[in-house]
Amino acid sequence: MTIELPAAVAAMVDAINAADTEAFVAAFTADGFVSDWGTVKAGPGGVRAWAESDAIGAGARMTVLSAVTEGDTTRIRFGWTSSVFNGESDGIFVVAGERLASFTIPPNH
């Protein structure tokens, strides 16, 4: 089964799996952000900091298990392995043009 993702979402996933911090940061708009369980890292510096502490710097691998896109919002279920977290999570992407406005990992309750 092939999972269709908007190009901006695929670029971020590919950047994580290639351990490419520059490509990860470039996948976001200038005012884009990552919200991980309510902790928000905004702008290029914040996005880079999250990539270095929780994703690429932690040796992360991301596998998209399912995806649904409606308008500019894509909701995914993904598998994640890293030195910080291992397991499955939900993710919400908002695309603005050809880049990501946001990537949110909501708290699981």
C-alpha positions as CSV (number, residue, x, y, z in Angstrom):
1,M,0.0,0.0,0.0
2,T,1.3,3.4,-1.0
3,I,0.6,6.3,1.3
4,E,0.1,9.6,-0.5
5,L,1.6,12.6,1.3
6,P,1.7,16.3,0.3
7,A,5.2,17.2,-1.0
8,A,6.0,19.3,2.1
9,V,5.1,16.5,4.5
10,A,7.1,14.0,2.5
11,A,10.1,16.4,2.5
12,M,10.1,16.6,6.3
13,V,9.7,12.8,6.7
14,D,12.5,12.3,4.2
15,A,14.8,14.8,6.0
16,I,14.3,13.0,9.3
17,N,15.1,9.6,7.8
18,A,18.1,11.0,5.9
19,A,19.4,12.7,9.1
20,D,19.5,16.0,7.1
21,T,18.9,18.9,9.5
22,E,19.2,21.5,6.8
23,A,16.5,19.9,4.7
24,F,14.3,19.5,7.8
25,V,14.5,23.2,8.6
26,A,14.0,24.1,4.9
27,A,10.7,22.1,4.9
28,F,9.1,24.8,7.1
29,T,8.0,28.3,6.5
30,A,10.0,31.1,8.1
31,D,7.4,31.3,10.9
32,G,6.7,27.6,11.0
33,F,6.8,25.6,14.2
34,V,6.9,22.1,15.8
35,S,4.5,21.5,18.7
36,D,5.5,18.3,20.5
37,W,3.1,17.5,23.3
38,G,2.4,21.2,23.8
39,T,6.0,22.3,23.7
40,V,6.3,24.7,20.8
41,K,9.6,25.4,19.0
42,A,9.1,28.2,16.4
43,G,11.0,29.8,13.6
44,P,14.1,28.3,12.0
45,G,16.0,28.3,15.3
46,G,13.2,26.5,17.1
47,V,12.6,24.0,14.4
48,R,16.4,23.3,14.3
49,A,16.5,22.9,18.0
50,W,13.7,20.3,18.0
51,A,15.3,18.4,15.2
52,E,18.6,18.3,17.1
53,S,17.2,17.3,20.4
54,D,14.2,15.1,19.6
55,A,14.6,13.9,16.0
56,I,17.7,13.9,13.9
57,G,20.1,14.4,16.8
58,A,18.4,11.5,18.5
59,G,18.9,9.2,15.6
60,A,15.2,9.2,14.7
61,R,13.5,7.1,12.0
62,M,9.9,7.9,11.0
63,T,7.5,5.5,9.3
64,V,4.2,6.9,8.1
65,L,1.6,4.2,8.8
66,S,-1.5,6.1,7.6
67,A,-2.4,9.5,6.3
68,V,-5.5,11.5,5.5
69,T,-5.4,15.0,3.9
70,E,-8.2,17.5,3.9
71,G,-7.4,20.9,2.4
72,D,-4.1,22.1,3.9
73,T,-4.1,19.7,6.8
74,T,-2.7,16.2,6.8
75,R,-3.2,13.9,9.8
76,I,-0.9,10.9,10.1
77,R,-0.2,7.9,12.3
78,F,3.5,7.2,12.4
79,G,6.0,4.8,13.9
80,W,9.1,6.4,15.5
81,T,12.3,5.0,16.8
82,S,15.0,7.2,18.5
83,S,17.0,7.5,21.6
84,V,14.2,9.8,23.0
85,F,11.0,7.9,22.1
86,N,10.0,4.6,20.5
87,G,6.5,3.8,19.5
88,E,3.5,5.2,17.6
89,S,2.1,8.7,17.6
90,D,-0.3,10.9,15.7
91,G,0.9,13.9,13.8
92,I,-0.9,16.9,12.3
93,F,0.7,18.9,9.5
94,V,-0.5,22.2,8.1
95,V,0.9,23.1,4.7
96,A,1.3,26.7,3.5
97,G,2.3,26.8,-0.1
98,E,5.2,24.5,-0.7
99,R,6.3,24.3,3.0
100,L,5.0,23.3,6.4
101,A,3.4,25.9,8.6
102,S,3.4,23.4,11.4
103,F,3.9,19.9,12.6
104,T,2.0,19.0,15.8
105,I,2.4,15.8,17.9
106,P,-0.6,16.0,20.2
107,P,-0.4,14.5,23.7
108,N,-1.8,11.0,23.9
109,H,-4.3,10.5,26.7
